[in-house]
């Protein structure tokens, strides 16, 4: 995935091809506290887009984080 532009432009591009990403980001934000050193929303959206094809029963994805699970 090659994305270029400002963060809001990148988020808009990702949302155009992954309709559920904005709702997923909203859901996460209501359940995971905001931290000073977390990835940006457009980065979280890119991760969402990358792993979405693997969201099926029996799939295994390993995400190694350092805080509360925002990027997961």
C-alpha angles and dihedrals in degrees: 000000000000115000126174132182141055118327094258090049092051091049090051091051093049092046089053092060097032108044095185096056098089092050090046091053091049091049093050092048091055092050105035122057117240115251130196093234103046130120117271122259093252090053091050089049091052090052089049091052092048097051099034094091088058095054100114137109111289096020117136122205125173118208117179111201138169106220140013103337104264093140092044 
